Amino acid sequence: MTIATDQLTVLLKQWQQGDQHAHHSIVQLAYQELKTIARRQLARESSRNELQPTQLVHEAYLKLQSAQQIDWQNRQHYLAVCARAMRQVLVDIARKSQSNRHKARQVTLTVSIDSGQPDIIDTLTIDSALDQLEKFNRQQAIIAELRFFGGLTIPETATALNLSTATVNRNWRAARAYLRSELTPAT
């Protein structure tokens, strides 16, 4: 079940104007959909990661608690920002794990850059590749982030970014090609 776009947009605007009751309503309205996004992200993770969808949503929520200042546009924009917060949580966990002297567990992400078999890629590696792509083409990096981490469809991504689906498709193909070249080991 997806969040009613108009209802969430109205609540986001009310929250932006300082209505804390609206914020509470947003959380209640969006919770299940955010858990679905978290579940999708964690399903791509290596089985070595013990983080649960509820924990990921709560950690992202803590990052967004002071996000009242964001100029919320609509449901897709809200979900995109939440997806970015979830990415940041996963990257923070991966960095902490990697810095551990005992190299406890490494957080990895299963991504399907092509329509073929998914690959298991270290979360920090894909984060670094997305950061590099952002330096080259910010729009492509945002589209890739929304598709990988937010699980948004092409039409949802187009709406979130106020772009045509043709533009999103074109940039998505280019982003996938770039990421494929960055993430495929040289043979």
Residue pairs with C-beta under 8 A, 6 or more apart in sequence:
1 32
1 33
2 33
2 75
3 29
3 30
3 33
3 75
4 29
4 75
5 74
5 75
7 29
8 26
8 29
8 30
8 74
8 75
8 78
9 72
9 73
9 74
9 75
11 22
11 23
11 25
11 26
11 29
12 22
12 26
12 72
12 73
12 74
12 78
13 72
14 21
14 22
15 22
15 23
15 26
15 68
15 72
16 68
16 69
16 70
16 71
16 72
18 68
23 68
26 78
27 61
30 78
30 79
30 82
31 57
33 79
34 57
34 60
34 61
34 79
34 82
35 53
35 54
35 57
36 151
37 79
37 82
37 83
37 86
37 150
37 151
38 53
38 54
38 56
38 57
38 60
38 86
39 53
40 151
41 56
41 83
41 86
41 87
41 90
41 109
41 149
41 151
42 49
42 51
42 52
42 53
42 56
43 110
44 109
44 110
44 111
44 118
44 148
45 51
45 90
45 107
45 108
45 109
45 110
45 123
46 105
46 106
46 107
46 108
46 109
46 110
46 120
48 105
48 106
48 107
48 108
49 93
49 105
49 107
49 108
50 105
51 90
51 93
56 86
56 89
56 90
57 86
59 85
59 86
59 89
60 82
60 85
60 86
60 88
60 89
61 85
63 85
63 88
63 89
64 81
64 82
64 85
67 81
70 81
72 78
73 160
73 162
74 159
74 160
76 152
76 156
76 157
76 159
76 160
77 160
79 150
79 152
79 156
79 160
80 145
80 146
80 150
80 152
80 160
82 150
83 145
83 146
83 149
83 150
83 151
83 152
84 145
84 149
84 150
86 149
87 127
87 145
87 149
90 107
90 109
90 123
91 123
91 124
91 127
93 107
93 123
94 106
94 107
94 122
94 123
94 124
94 127
95 124
97 103
97 104
97 105
97 106
97 107
98 106
98 124
106 122
107 122
107 123
107 124
108 120
108 121
108 122
108 123
109 120
109 121
109 122
109 123
109 126
109 148
110 118
110 119
110 120
110 121
111 118
111 119
111 121
111 126
111 148
111 183
112 118
112 119
113 119
113 176
113 179
113 180
113 183
114 176
114 180
119 183
121 183
125 183
126 148
126 179
126 183
129 178
129 179
129 182
129 183
130 141
130 144
130 145
130 179
131 141
132 182
133 140
133 141
133 144
133 175
133 178
133 179
133 182
134 141
134 142
136 178
137 171
137 174
137 175
137 178
139 161
139 163
139 171
140 171
140 172
140 174
140 175
140 178
141 175
142 161
143 157
143 161
143 168
143 171
143 172
143 175
144 172
144 175
144 176
144 179
146 152
146 156
146 157
146 160
146 161
147 157
147 172
150 157
152 160
154 165
154 168
154 169
154 172
155 165
157 163
157 168
157 172
158 164
158 165
158 167
158 168
161 168
